[in-house]
Amino acid sequence: MSLLLLAIGLVLSVEGLALALAPSRMEDLLARFSAMPRDQRRALGLGALALGVVLVWLARHLGA
């Protein structure tokens, strides 16, 4: 449970930092995402999911 809370806290920290430091860039990025075809957004999301799973697996197996 503490690992899940840590992960959620890290995600919220990074997301909040991006929104706080560059809100106009986030608006541009969201506009680009909405202009992408749905299948391309889905592929991007699946790629991010796969990368996240690999990073968590590496962190767990390297003793983090």
Protein Blocks (a to p, Z undefined) as FASTA:
>chain_A
ZZmmmmmmmmmmmmmmmmmmmmmlmmmmmmmmmmpcfklmmmmmmmmmmmmmmmmmmmmm
noZZ
